[in-house]
Amino acid sequence: MRAYEINTTAWKEENLIIFTDLTISQIKKVIEPIVLSEREDDEYYDNDVLLDALVDAYPNNQVYNFD
């Protein structure tokens, strides 16, 4: 298990910190499309959406919000 701080905005206080057994490539595979979608299509997300997307994509892995 590792801790990751995921920066998706210019605001450090909005960073998502997770504790997980996922790899960084698994995390990027899920999170990057969500972030790009907001930037291109104006779709809203928050850290809960990102966390839920990781859990949904990898239900057999452990993903915890470290906040």
Secondary structure, DSSP 8 states (H G I E B T S, - for coil): -EEEEE--SS-GGG-EEEEES--HHHHHHHHHHHHHHHHHH-----HHHHHHHHHHH-TTS-EEE--
